[in-house]
Amino acid sequence: MKRMIGLAMLAMTSVALLSSCTKDPMSNLSEEESRIYITNKNNSADFTTYKTYSIPDSVYVVSNNSFQGGQATTWDLQALAAVRNALESRGYVRVSRSQSPDLGINVSRLYNTTTNVVDMQDYWGGYGGYYDPYYWGYSGYGYGYPSYYALVESTEALMSVEVLDLKNASANRTINVIWNGVIRGSGVFTSNAVSSGVQALFQQSPYIKTVQ
C-alpha cells in the first residue's frame, strides 16, 4: 500500500511539474490531436441483418440547424468515397435508392456559429505597471482601466455520418437512425484528414458489418 501511495504521489508531482511548465497544453496540440471522434448506436439494431445501402451523390450542408442543400465539392466527394469504402469493407453492397436498400446513409457538414460577449478587462490590465504615475504628478496612484466588452463570433464545424434503417421503416412508420458518427476539432474539412477521420469512426464501431 505504501508503495502504491508513493507512486501515486510521484505521478501527481510529475503532472504538477508538467502543468507548471506549460502555459496552455491544449494550444500545443496538432490539428490531428485536436480531433474528437464520437459514435452512437441504437442498441436494438443488429447490423448483420442489413445487406445493402444507398448513399446520395452530395453532402448535406446544415448551418445553425438550417438545411442549406447538398454540395459536391472536392472534399465532399472524398468524404462520400471514404464512407462507401468503409461500408463495403464490412460487406455491404451499394444499390440505388430505387432498389429498396436496407440502409440509407447521410453525410453532412454541420456549422454552428455563436456570438459571445467577452470581458476584455485583461486587455487593458496588463500594461499599467510599465508606466510611472509620478510623471503626471500623482505619486502612489495606480492606473484604472475602463470595463470593455467585445462581441466574439466563432464557428464550429463538424462532419456527421448517419446510418438510417430503411429496411424496417414501413413496419415502424419511422426512419430510425441506428448509428451516428461525428468528427469535430481543427482541420476537419481538409482533404488529408477525411479518409483517416472516417476510418477512425468505423474503427470505433466494429459491430457495423454484415453476414453474406
C-alpha positions in Angstrom: 0.0 0.0 0.0 2.8 2.4 0.9 4.5 1.7 -2.4 1.2 2.4 -4.3 0.8 5.7 -2.4 4.4 6.7 -3.2 3.9 6.0 -6.9 0.7 8.0 -6.9 2.4 11.0 -5.2 5.2 10.8 -7.7 2.7 10.8 -10.6 0.9 13.8 -9.1 4.1 15.6 -8.7 5.1 14.9 -12.3 1.8 16.2 -13.5 2.1 19.3 -11.4 5.6 20.0 -12.8 4.5 19.5 -16.4 1.5 21.8 -15.8 3.7 24.5 -14.3 6.0 24.4 -17.3 3.2 24.6 -19.9 1.0 27.7 -20.0 -1.7 26.0 -22.2 -1.1 22.4 -23.1 -4.2 22.4 -25.5 -2.6 25.1 -27.6 0.3 22.7 -28.4 -1.9 20.1 -30.0 -1.6 19.4 -33.7 -4.8 19.5 -35.8 -4.9 15.7 -35.8 -4.5 15.6 -32.0 -7.3 18.1 -31.5 -9.9 16.0 -33.3 -12.6 14.1 -31.4 -14.5 11.1 -32.8 -17.9 10.4 -31.4 -20.1 7.4 -32.3 -23.5 6.4 -31.1 -25.6 3.3 -31.9 -29.1 2.1 -31.4 -28.6 -0.9 -29.1 -31.6 -2.8 -30.6 -30.1 -2.7 -34.1 -28.5 -5.9 -35.5 -26.2 -4.7 -38.3 -25.7 -8.2 -39.6 -29.3 -8.3 -40.8 -28.7 -5.5 -43.3 -27.1 -6.3 -46.7 -27.4 -3.2 -48.9 -27.1 0.5 -48.6 -27.7 3.7 -50.7 -25.9 7.0 -50.4 -26.5 10.3 -52.1 -24.0 11.8 -54.5 -23.7 15.0 -52.5 -23.1 16.0 -48.9 -25.8 17.9 -46.9 -24.8 21.3 -45.5 -26.5 22.4 -42.3 -25.8 25.8 -40.8 -27.3 26.7 -37.3 -29.9 23.9 -37.7 -30.9 25.3 -41.1 -30.6 23.0 -44.2 -28.6 24.7 -46.9 -28.9 22.0 -49.5 -26.5 19.4 -50.9 -23.0 20.1 -52.3 -20.3 18.1 -54.1 -17.0 19.9 -53.5 -13.7 18.0 -53.8 -13.8 17.4 -50.1 -17.5 16.2 -50.2 -16.7 13.7 -52.9 -13.7 12.4 -50.9 -15.9 12.1 -47.8 -18.6 10.1 -49.7 -15.9 7.8 -51.2 -14.4 7.2 -47.7 -17.8 6.2 -46.3 -18.6 3.9 -49.2 -15.2 2.2 -48.9 -15.7 1.7 -45.1 -19.2 0.2 -45.6 -18.1 -2.1 -48.5 -15.1 -3.3 -46.5 -17.7 -4.5 -43.9 -19.6 -6.5 -46.6 -22.4 -4.0 -47.5 -23.4 -3.7 -51.2 -24.3 -0.3 -52.6 -27.6 -0.1 -54.6 -29.6 2.7 -56.0 -32.4 4.3 -54.0 -35.0 2.7 -56.3 -33.7 -0.8 -55.4 -35.1 -0.7 -51.8 -31.8 -0.5 -49.9 -31.7 -1.8 -46.3 -29.7 1.2 -45.1 -29.7 4.9 -46.1 -26.5 6.9 -45.5 -26.4 10.7 -44.8 -23.1 12.5 -44.8 -23.3 16.1 -43.6 -21.2 19.2 -42.9 -22.6 20.9 -39.8 -21.8 24.5 -38.9 -22.7 26.2 -35.7 -22.0 29.9 -35.4 -22.3 31.6 -31.9 -21.7 35.1 -30.7 -20.4 35.6 -27.2 -19.8 38.7 -25.0 -16.2 38.7 -23.8 -14.9 40.8 -20.9 -11.8 42.5 -22.3 -10.6 43.8 -18.9 -7.4 41.8 -19.2 -6.7 43.6 -22.5 -6.1 46.8 -20.6 -4.9 45.5 -17.2 -1.5 44.2 -18.2 0.1 47.5 -19.1 -0.3 49.8 -16.1 2.8 48.5 -14.4 5.1 49.8 -17.1 4.2 53.5 -16.6 5.2 55.8 -13.8 2.2 57.7 -12.3 4.5 60.2 -10.8 5.2 61.6 -14.2 1.7 63.1 -14.2 2.1 64.4 -10.6 0.2 61.6 -8.8 2.8 59.7 -6.9 1.5 56.5 -5.3 -1.6 56.3 -7.6 -2.4 53.3 -9.7 -3.9 53.1 -13.2 -7.6 52.5 -13.6 -8.9 51.0 -16.8 -12.5 51.0 -18.2 -14.6 48.0 -18.5 -14.6 46.9 -22.1 -16.6 44.2 -23.7 -16.4 42.8 -27.2 -18.6 40.5 -29.3 -16.7 37.5 -30.4 -18.1 35.3 -33.2 -16.9 31.7 -33.5 -18.0 28.9 -35.8 -17.6 25.2 -35.0 -17.6 22.8 -37.9 -18.4 19.1 -37.7 -18.7 16.2 -40.0 -21.6 13.8 -39.4 -22.4 10.4 -40.8 -25.8 8.8 -40.2 -27.0 5.3 -40.9 -30.7 5.0 -41.4 -32.8 1.9 -41.1 -34.8 1.8 -44.3 -35.5 -2.0 -44.1 -37.9 -1.6 -41.2 -39.2 1.9 -42.0 -42.6 0.6 -43.4 -43.3 -1.6 -40.4 -42.2 1.1 -37.9 -43.7 4.0 -39.9 -40.4 5.7 -38.8 -37.0 6.1 -40.3 -34.8 5.3 -37.4 -31.2 6.5 -37.1 -29.4 3.4 -35.9 -25.8 4.8 -35.9 -24.3 8.2 -36.0 -20.6 9.3 -36.1 -19.3 12.9 -35.6 -15.9 14.3 -36.1 -15.1 17.7 -34.5 -11.9 19.7 -34.0 -9.4 21.5 -36.1 -8.9 20.8 -39.8 -11.9 18.5 -40.1 -12.6 19.7 -43.6 -9.1 19.2 -45.1 -8.5 16.6 -47.8 -5.7 14.9 -45.9 -8.0 14.3 -42.9 -11.2 13.0 -44.4 -10.2 9.4 -45.1 -8.5 8.8 -41.8 -11.3 10.5 -39.9 -14.0 8.2 -41.5 -11.7 5.2 -40.7 -11.5 6.3 -37.1 -15.3 6.4 -36.8 -15.7 2.9 -38.2 -12.8 1.5 -36.1 -14.8 2.6 -33.1 -17.7 0.6 -34.4 -16.6 -3.0 -35.2 -20.2 -4.1 -34.9 -21.1 -2.4 -38.2 -20.7 -5.5 -40.5 -22.9 -7.8 -42.4 -23.0 -11.6 -42.9 -23.0 -12.8 -46.5 
